[in-house]
Amino acid sequence: MSARRHHTLRAVALATAVVALAAGCSSANSNAKKSGSAASGILTLGKPDGPQTNNSNPFLNTSAGATLGYRYMIYEPLAMTSQIRPADKADPWLATEWKWDFNFTKVTFTLDDKAKWADGKPLTAEDVAFTFNLLKKHPALNGNGIAFDGVEVQGKKVVLTFEDSQYVNQNKIIQQFIVPKHIWEGVKNPETWPNRTPVGSGPYKLKTFTPQTTTLTATPTYWKGATKVKELRYSTYNDNSAATTALASGKLEWSFVFMPDYKKLYIAKDPKNHKLWFPSGLGIHGLWFNTARKPFDNPALRKAMAMVVDRNAIYTQAEATLYPEITNPTGIPLPAGESFLAPEYKKATTKPDVEGAKKILDKAGFTLSGGVLKDPSGKPVKLTFTDPAGWNDYITGLAIIKDNIKQLGIEAKVKTQTAEAWGADVANGNFDATLHWTNSGATPYDMYQNIMDGALLQPIGKASQLGNFGRFKSTEATEALKDFANATTDTTRINAMNALQKIMVEQAPMIPTAAAPIGAEYSTKNWVGWPTEADPYADPQHTQPSSLEVVLKLKPSK
């Protein structure tokens, strides 16, 4: 899986790492422009990502366009998908329809003949084919690692073929944004091109860029019609405190910031207009075990620990109720993943069960003596939790888990590191247990594959960059993942997904602690029409592809 997914799922927590309670605004943002208004047609957006470099290459996940999210206002997808509604059919966009063959090794796109580029040129099947060939030729641009085989133009249709089933990648493929051939074919090195005057088919074009503020203006001839929001101003702040202050004052109208006390810091400043919604997709955060180290290679120990972790305490204390609570032991976030739950786990809960955990340990040969748990060999069970210093949500979560497992006689300590050192240790398997995130996708497959896939397994000391950081070795899990990815019937997929859930619950390669949010803070003072729990038409976060749907639906509040 791609590094982009790691970046996306960690966006809120990374913000937390930047001194969440630092006082005052950064001088870098002292000259921020006035807030937007419906009368002026301006909408203000922003995040605590620090000064940006002028780079609008939409394929590079480190570019300003990706970090701030404005690439999705300029470049459009073939179809619009949603992470919070993964089971729903995608909305047609540049493509009016798409058809997969029965084994998901071929997809045919029919393009909307009304689509055109901002410079007035028509958007054709040649542009779509060029984009996919660009991904095929340049792996550095192919962030999802899709193994494209054939790319063929058939009139207004584009046909993609693959050697293997793309069932688990179908949303990643149909939501691919398209770039204009007549511009990109002249680029010598698209992997490093900064693309400072981007031309897309979307409703906005880049007007001005500074390290602190990027302004987009509406394209009068947008092929889908006129937009109510005439200008987008993206501001970047040096830390959470500065972004929170901007939100509270109304200078910032749409953002994605972790706030330890959001009711006081944000909602209370304007209860009528200050809103937030943090739904989840199908990715999670959790405590990964190093299953290559004793006694954490024992599934009974891991399961018992999972049974006593207080997820509600993590939800309320560590995540400030912003990260959605995990309420099912399979780790599948609800309601996004409800349709995937195995029958035996539909009514299961994550309510702590200390007595049940003790019985499992006793049956597996563990003994409790003088308040100390000893493994079957007689050694006391001890472990060290590690995470980067400053990642407040994770450190608080570890403190809660430390207290929870002490009820079983397990002694734990918390060690903090630099983010760089921690990242290296996680990749190389140099840890006992650590809070870390997973990948996300249209199904729970991406999450489970990240945690349990034997194809990603590396020995201790050899870096694992793509997942299975816990060195979990399970032939059953690896085969179930293969079965799900390559299945040609729904029955096979259901059986494989049910098997993966059972392994997750019974063997606990990691303990799910929170769902990964796709959330946002927003103001209704100037603009209305935002996605809400009652009307979840798009992902609320402005760095997601469906943010374009949000902007197009907004209208003046008065």
Helices and strands as residue ranges (DSSP letters): H 3-9, H 11-17, G 27-29, E 42-47, H 64-68, H 71-74, E 79-80, E 91-92, E 95-100, E 106-111, H 125-137, G 139-141, E 150-154, E 157-161, G 167-169, H 170-174, H 181-184, E 204-209, E 213-218, E 231-236, H 240-249, E 254-255, H 262-265, G 267-269, E 274-277, E 280-289, H 299-308, H 311-313, I 314-318, G 338-340, G 343-345, H 354-363, E 367-369, E 372-374, E 382-388, H 392-406, E 411-417, H 419-428, E 433-437, H 445-452, G 454-456, H 475-486, H 490-507, E 510-517, E 520-523, E 527-528, H 547-553, E 555-556
